[in-house]
Amino acid sequence: MSETVSETVSYTLSSRTGGTRRSDLARLVLRAGVGATLAAHGAQKLFGAFGGGGLEGTQGAMHAMGFRPGRRSALAAGLAETGGGALLALGLATPAAGATAAATMAAAATVHAPNGFWATSGGLEYPAVLGLASTALAVAGPGRYSVDRLLGDALNKPWMPAVALLAAGAGAAWTIRQRRTAVAADAQEAADAPADAPQAPVAS
């Protein structure tokens, strides 16, 4: 009887250890993939890497999408994606990094939402998936294979995901509201303008 109990306990502990290691490895893979993708997108905006427009090229696009002023918005988005992505990949300050990335993707999703869900038609599928993955990592934590674990989880306390997500969510909501106001103002201005009026230059 005692041998049976001992074997059962040993098997249970072994299964839990194996499950934990698989979970940690899965989080590492997810962090690396999502983080690298976000960082690459940010590098496109900041430095013109990977065929991106850099700040000069991105600021006009940001202005046209309703993020004002365009240059400051391009810089903020680029820093959030690059910094948040790099931190996620490293597993450093994971709650804050995940929340920042998720908030940035939420704002991006609102631009694509009028086109539906699927990325093939310009929809929000891509930023939505990145945002959800970033949120999941902020909540679940980086796992043992991370810089956070090496630092004793000093930047990954149990209360941090909720605080980070609330703060980032509030910032995203404000940004989305400002964008919608700017887009509505642009639409009204276009409707009021004479048909033969010269096109106003895009401000940066």
C-alpha positions as CSV (number, residue, x, y, z in Angstrom):
1,M,0.0,0.0,0.0
2,S,2.8,2.4,1.0
3,E,4.7,1.6,-2.2
4,T,1.6,2.3,-4.3
5,V,1.0,5.7,-2.6
6,S,4.7,6.5,-3.0
7,E,4.6,5.7,-6.7
8,T,1.4,7.7,-7.2
9,V,2.9,10.8,-5.5
10,S,6.2,10.4,-7.5
11,Y,4.2,10.1,-10.8
12,T,2.1,13.2,-9.9
13,L,5.1,15.3,-9.0
14,S,6.9,14.2,-12.2
15,S,3.8,15.0,-14.3
16,R,3.5,18.5,-12.7
17,T,7.2,19.2,-13.3
18,G,7.0,18.1,-16.9
19,G,3.8,20.2,-17.4
20,T,5.4,23.2,-15.9
21,R,8.5,22.9,-18.1
22,R,6.3,22.5,-21.2
23,S,4.4,25.6,-20.2
24,D,7.5,27.6,-19.6
25,L,8.9,26.5,-23.0
26,A,5.6,27.4,-24.7
27,R,5.7,30.9,-23.2
28,L,9.3,31.3,-24.3
29,V,8.4,30.4,-27.9
30,L,5.3,32.7,-27.8
31,R,7.3,35.6,-26.3
32,A,10.1,35.2,-28.8
33,G,7.7,35.1,-31.8
34,V,5.3,37.9,-30.7
35,G,8.1,40.1,-29.3
36,A,10.3,39.8,-32.4
37,T,7.3,40.6,-34.7
38,L,6.4,43.7,-32.7
39,A,9.9,44.9,-32.4
40,A,10.4,44.6,-36.2
41,H,7.2,46.6,-36.8
42,G,8.5,49.3,-34.5
43,A,11.8,49.3,-36.3
44,Q,10.0,49.9,-39.5
45,K,8.4,53.0,-38.0
46,L,11.5,54.4,-36.2
47,F,14.4,53.5,-38.5
48,G,12.9,52.5,-41.8
49,A,14.1,48.9,-41.3
50,F,12.6,46.0,-43.2
51,G,11.1,48.2,-45.9
52,G,9.4,50.6,-43.5
53,G,9.0,54.3,-44.0
54,G,10.9,55.5,-40.9
55,L,9.6,58.5,-38.9
56,E,9.5,60.7,-42.0
57,G,7.4,58.2,-44.0
58,T,5.2,57.0,-41.1
59,Q,4.2,60.4,-39.8
60,G,2.1,61.2,-42.8
61,A,0.4,57.9,-42.6
62,M,-0.3,58.4,-38.9
63,H,-1.8,61.8,-39.6
64,A,-4.0,60.4,-42.4
65,M,-5.3,57.8,-40.1
66,G,-6.3,60.4,-37.5
67,F,-3.4,60.1,-35.0
68,R,-2.3,63.7,-34.3
69,P,0.3,65.1,-34.4
70,G,1.6,62.6,-36.9
71,R,5.3,62.6,-36.0
72,R,4.7,62.3,-32.3
73,S,2.2,59.5,-32.9
74,A,4.7,57.7,-35.2
75,L,7.4,58.0,-32.6
76,A,5.1,56.8,-29.7
77,A,3.9,53.8,-31.7
78,G,7.4,52.9,-32.9
79,L,8.8,53.1,-29.3
80,A,5.9,51.1,-27.9
81,E,6.2,48.3,-30.5
82,T,10.0,48.2,-30.5
83,G,10.4,48.5,-26.7
84,G,7.4,46.4,-25.8
85,G,8.4,43.7,-28.3
86,A,12.0,43.5,-27.2
87,L,11.0,43.3,-23.5
88,L,8.5,40.6,-24.3
89,A,11.1,38.6,-26.2
90,L,13.5,38.9,-23.3
91,G,10.8,38.3,-20.7
92,L,11.7,41.5,-18.8
93,A,9.0,43.6,-17.1
94,T,6.6,41.3,-18.8
95,P,3.3,42.7,-17.4
96,A,4.2,46.3,-18.5
97,A,5.6,45.2,-21.9
98,G,2.6,43.0,-22.7
99,A,0.1,45.7,-21.7
100,T,1.9,48.4,-23.7
101,A,2.0,46.2,-26.8
102,A,-1.7,45.3,-26.3
103,A,-2.7,48.9,-26.0
104,T,-0.8,49.8,-29.2
105,M,-2.4,47.0,-31.1
106,A,-5.9,48.0,-29.8
107,A,-5.4,51.4,-31.3
108,A,-4.2,49.9,-34.6
109,A,-7.2,47.6,-34.7
110,T,-9.6,50.5,-34.7
111,V,-8.0,51.7,-38.0
112,H,-8.6,48.3,-39.6
113,A,-12.0,47.6,-38.0
114,P,-14.1,49.2,-40.8
115,N,-12.7,46.6,-43.2
116,G,-14.0,43.7,-41.2
117,F,-12.0,41.0,-39.5
118,W,-9.8,39.3,-42.1
119,A,-6.4,40.6,-42.9
120,T,-6.9,39.7,-46.6
121,S,-9.4,42.5,-46.9
122,G,-7.5,45.0,-44.7
123,G,-9.3,43.9,-41.5
124,L,-8.2,43.8,-37.9
125,E,-7.2,40.2,-37.7
126,Y,-3.4,40.8,-37.5
127,P,-3.3,43.5,-34.8
128,A,-6.1,41.7,-32.9
129,V,-4.0,38.5,-32.7
130,L,-0.9,40.3,-31.6
131,G,-2.8,42.3,-29.0
132,L,-4.5,39.2,-27.6
133,A,-1.2,37.3,-27.4
134,S,0.5,40.3,-25.7
135,T,-2.4,40.5,-23.2
136,A,-2.1,36.8,-22.5
137,L,1.6,37.1,-21.8
138,A,1.1,40.1,-19.5
139,V,-1.4,38.0,-17.5
140,A,0.4,34.6,-17.6
141,G,3.9,36.0,-17.0
142,P,7.1,35.1,-18.8
143,G,7.9,31.7,-17.3
144,R,11.2,30.5,-15.9
145,Y,13.2,31.0,-19.1
146,S,13.2,34.8,-18.8
147,V,15.1,37.8,-17.5
148,D,12.3,38.4,-15.1
149,R,13.0,35.1,-13.4
150,L,16.7,35.8,-13.3
151,L,15.9,39.1,-11.5
152,G,13.7,37.3,-8.9
153,D,10.5,38.6,-10.6
154,A,11.1,42.1,-9.3
155,L,9.3,43.5,-12.3
156,N,6.7,40.7,-12.4
157,K,4.8,40.9,-9.2
158,P,1.3,39.4,-8.9
159,W,-0.4,42.8,-8.8
160,M,1.4,44.2,-11.8
161,P,-0.6,42.7,-14.7
162,A,-3.9,44.2,-13.5
163,V,-2.4,47.6,-12.9
164,A,-0.4,47.6,-16.2
165,L,-3.4,46.5,-18.3
166,L,-5.7,49.1,-16.6
167,A,-3.3,51.9,-17.2
168,A,-2.5,50.8,-20.8
169,G,-6.2,50.3,-21.5
170,A,-7.0,53.8,-20.3
171,G,-4.3,55.2,-22.5
172,A,-5.5,53.3,-25.5
173,A,-9.1,54.4,-24.9
174,W,-8.0,58.1,-24.8
175,T,-5.9,57.6,-28.0
176,I,-8.8,55.9,-29.8
177,R,-11.2,58.7,-28.8
178,Q,-8.8,61.4,-30.0
179,R,-8.4,59.6,-33.3
180,R,-12.1,59.3,-33.8
181,T,-12.6,63.0,-33.1
182,A,-9.9,63.9,-35.6
183,V,-11.4,61.5,-38.3
184,A,-14.9,63.0,-37.8
185,A,-13.5,66.5,-38.0
186,D,-11.7,65.7,-41.3
187,A,-14.8,64.1,-42.7
188,Q,-16.8,67.2,-41.8
189,E,-14.2,69.5,-43.3
190,A,-14.2,67.5,-46.5
191,A,-18.0,67.6,-46.7
192,D,-18.0,71.4,-46.2
193,A,-15.2,72.2,-48.6
194,P,-16.1,73.4,-52.1
195,A,-15.6,70.8,-54.8
196,D,-13.0,72.9,-56.5
197,A,-11.1,73.9,-53.4
198,P,-7.3,73.2,-53.4
199,Q,-6.2,70.2,-51.3
200,A,-4.8,71.4,-48.0
201,P,-1.2,70.1,-47.2
202,V,-0.9,67.3,-44.7
203,A,0.5,68.6,-41.4
204,S,3.2,66.7,-39.7
